[in-house]
Amino acid sequence: MKVSQLDVATLNRYLKLHVPAIGAITEYQKFSGGQSNPTFLLTTTAGQFVLRRQPPGALLKSAHAVDREYTVMAALQHTAVPVPDMLHLCQDTTIIGSMFFIMQFVAGQIYWNAALPEINTNATRKHMYDAMNQTLAALHDVNPSAVGLADYGKAGNYFHRQVERWTGQYRASQTQPIAQMDSLIDYLAQNLPADDGQVALVHGDYRLDNMMFSHAPQPNVMAVLDWELSTLGHPFADLAYQCMQLRLPATLPQAPGLGGLDRTALGIPGEREYVQAYCQRRNLEPIEHWSFYLAFSFFRLAAILQGVVKRGMDGNASSDQARHLGSMVAPLADMALQVINKDTRYE
């Protein structure tokens, strides 16, 4: 069965036994966004719900962790971090061919372009970026132990572990030599900041299009989605990852950023302003090693995309566009190397 299809008859028999409140599925539709875990809108006799599953086929170790997504969102239900209600996790891969979970459907708006061309006023764009900043600070202020996530990640230097992990993932999915990635891997391994003891729940893919906003006139963050890369780690990883997206070229066909645009003319905060707002919300001192955190963010995104490319070549990616993402890997590594060589604190 194709990644875009569900065995509705089998799934309905399962739901009737284990989650009868969801009702019987009458129709479904695969969401077009996303490259990792296929996600479906279910229309049932009881309403609308969302099913998110691992892709079928052989998977890289620790990739597509829908069980971790379910665990973290369930833990955050009663915090200041907005997430959908979690309804059921099925770890039995024989039901539909892979692990899946079902959650509440949140009716809102997802924006795919960081410049927010759909928004009519600068004040609204500024408000939306500030809402993302506030939500990120709220996430990092969550006490993992208080929400049952004390063992959600490993102890020790987060960036050391992450550089090793994504280097391994990249090597496992590498389809051709990329000199820029090799240089970047060497830099990251040789310039790891000392562990400063900060530990927080990190999202791992915190960006505009992984959030559901309420509709105008005052769009607020209704739900943070796509938690498969979440773990206990260093909060600056999330912050730098989002700021990396401010630097990505606005001309990218996938996930266009704000690079080359006049952010002031759009009402969107600059990197310095965004970081300062975050630090003020969390009562933090100015951030050291910013260039490293940004370079790491570019590297990890490049490694993630390389994994998508490999899955596309193997025939089990969740998007038909996966094969075309390989052209972004080397440019992302180039951008990271420019950050390192330029060594400008903020852009």
N, C-alpha and C positions, 0 to 999 in steps of 0.2 A: 504494500500500500504506500502511496506517495506521501511525502512529508506534509502536504497540504490537505490530506484526507484523514478522517476519523471513522472508525468502525462504530457507527452509531448504535447498531443493534446490540453489540457486545457491551458497549459503554452504558447503555440504558439498563441492561440487566444488572450490571455492577452497581450503578447508582441506586437502583430500586432497593438493593440489599443494604448498601452502606451509607447512602446519603439521600434518603427518600424526600427530604425537604426541598431538594433541588428540582424535583419533578423529572419528567421525561423530555429528552431533547427532541424538538420538532425540526429544528434547522440549525446550521452552524456556518460560520464564515471565518476564514483565516485572516488575521490582521496582516496588512502588507508590510508594516514596519518591522525592524528587528532582523538581525542576522544570526542569532544564536539559538534561542529556545522558541520553537513555533508556538504561537499564541492564537487562541480561537475565541470568538464571541459565540456563546451558546444561547440560543433562544429555546426556552423550555415551557412546559405547562405551568411553571411557577414564576416565570420572569426571565431575566437575562443574567448570565454569569460569564466568567472568563475561565477558560482552561488553558493552562500553560504546561508544556511537556518538554522532555528532552527530545532531541532529534533521534531518529532511529539510526542504527548502524554503530560501528566502532567509534568510540569517543576517547579523546585524550584524558589522561588521569586528572581528576578533580574539575574537569570542564563541565559546563551545562548543569550546574548543581541546583536543580529545582527544589530539592529537599532543603537545601540551605536557604533558598529564597523563602520558602514556606516558613521555616523556623524563625527567621529574623523578622519577617513581617508580622507573624503571630505574636512575637515578643514585644513588638512596638505598638500594639493595638491601643494601649492606653497611655501613650506618651505624647509629647508635643510634636512628634514626627508623624505627618499624615500618611497612612497606608490603607489599602483596601482591607476589608474583613476577610480573614482566611477561613475557608469552609471545609476543605478536605485535602489530604495528601495521600496519594496512592503510590506505594513503592513497589508494587507488584508489576513487573515489566511485561507480564503475559497478557494483561488486560487489553492495552492498545499498542503494545510493542515497545513502550518505554515508560519511565516514571512520569507522573503528572500531578498537578494540584489544581484545585478549583477555588476561585475567590470571587468576592463581590465585584459586580460590574460598576465602575464609577463613571458617571456621565459627565464628561468635561471635554476640555480641548487640549490636544498635544500640538506643540509648535516645533517644527523641524529645522527652521532657519534661525540661527542665533541673532540675526539682525531684526527679527520680528516684523517682517514687512506687512503682515496682516493687521498689525496694531496701528491705530491712527494717530496717537499722540505720544510725544516724548515722555510726558509725565507717567503714562501707563507703562511704557517700556521700563522706565526707571523703577517704577513700583514692582514690576515683575522680577527684575534682577535683584532688587532688595529682598523680595519674598524668598527667592532661591537662597540668598545669602543667610537670611534669618533661619530658614529650614535647615541649612547645612550646619550652622552653629548649634541649633537645637539638637540635631543628630549627635554631634560630637560631645554635647553636654550630657547625653544619656549615660547613666551608670550601668555598664553591662551586667554587673552582678545583680543589680536591682531588678532587672528584667529577665533574669535567668540565662544570660549569655556569657557568664564568666569563663566558660570553656569554649567559646566560639572561635578562638584563634590561639596561636601559639605565643609563648613568651619570647622575649629577646628582641634583637634589633629587627624591626619590621622591614626596613629597606634592604637589609642584607638578605633576608628570606625572599623578598619579592624579586630582587635582581636575579637570584638563583632560580626562582620558580619560572619567571618569564623568559630567562635565557634558555632554560630547558624546554619550555613550551615552544619557543621560537625554533630551536634546533630540531625539535621533533616534527615541526610542520614546514620546515624550510624546503622550498622547491628549487631554488637557485641561489648562488652566492650573491650577497649584497654587502659590498665593502663598507658602506656607511654604517650598517647595523653592526658589523664586526668592530668598527672603531668606537661606536657608542657603547657597546657591551664592555669593551676594555676600560673606557672612561668611568662608567658606573661602578665597576668592580674596584677600581683604584681610588675612588673619591667618595666612598660611603661616609656620611656624617656619623659621628659618635651617637650612640643611643642616648636620647635625652629623657627617657622614661615616660614620655607621653603615650598613652594607650587609650584608644576610643573605638567605638563601633564605626567602621568606615564602609561607605556604600560601594566604592570600587569603580563605579561608572556614572558618577554624579554629573549630569549635564541636562540641558534644557529639554531635550526630547525624551528623557526618562521621567518626566513629570507631567501630571495631569493638572491643568489649571481650570478654575471656575471661569465662567464666561464674563465678558465685559459687563459693566464699565470698570470693575475693579478686580481683575483676575488675580486670584490667590492660589497657592499650591494646595490642591485637593488630595493628591496622592503622589508619593514617590514610588516609582516602579523599577523593575529590572535589578534585583538584588543578588544575582547569582555570583558576583565577585565580592560580595560583602565578607568582612572578617573583622577580627580585632586587629587594629593596626595603628598607624600614625595618622592623625587627622590632617596633616599637611599634604598627604597624598591626594585626598579628595579635593582640597582647595587648589592645589597646583594643577590637578587634572582639569578642573573647570576653567581655570585661567588659561591653560593650554588651548582650550577651545576658543578663547578670545583672540588667540594668536593665529589660529588656523586660517588659511586663505578663504576669503568669501567666495572664491570661484570653485571651491571643491564641489564635485557632483554629489558626493556623499558627506553629510554633516557639515555644511559650509559654516565657517567661523566668521570672525570679524576683522581678520587681517586685511589691511588696505582700505578699510572703511573709516569714515569720520565718526567715531563713537559719540563725540560731543553733539554732533548734529542729529544723532539718533536718540539722544537722551540716555544712552547706555553708559554705565560707569566704566572708567578705565581700570586697568589692572591694579594700580596703586590704590585707588579709591576702594575697589572691591575688597582687596586684602585688608586694608585698614578698617573697613566696616566689620569684617569678620573678627579681626583681632580685638576690636573694641567690644563687640558683643560677648567675646569669651575672656575678656580682660587679660590679653596676652601681650607680651613684648614684641617688638619688630622681629620678623622672621629671618633667621640666618640660613645660609645654604640654599637660597631660593633657586639659583640656577640649576643645582642638582635636582631639586624636586621637579622642576619643569622638564628637564632633560629626561628624567625617569618617566614622566607622564607620556612624553612623545614615544619613548621606547616601548612602554607597555602597550599603548594603543597600536603601534606598528606590529608588535608580537601578536596581539589579538586579531588584527586583520589578516596576518599571515595564516593564522589558524583557520579563519573563515575561508581563505583562498584554498587551503589544503582540503577542507571539507567539501568545497565546491568541486574540486578536482576528483574527489572520491565519490561524489554523487549524493552526499547526505547533508548538505547545507540547507538552511531553512529559507534561503532566498535565491532566486535565479540570478541575482546580480553578484553573488559571492565571487564568481570567477573573475570579475572585473576589478576587484579591490586590490589586487596585487600591485597595481601601478601606484598605489599610495604609500607602500611600505618604505621604499627608498626616500621619497620626499619627506616623510615624517622624520626619518633618521637624520636627514640633512637639516631640518629645522631644529632638531635637538642639538646638533653639532654647532649650529649658528648661535644658539642660546649660550652654549658653553664658551665658545670663542669670543663672542661679544661681551659676555659677562655683565650685561646691563641688568640692574636689579629688577626694574619693572618696565613694562612697555605700555 
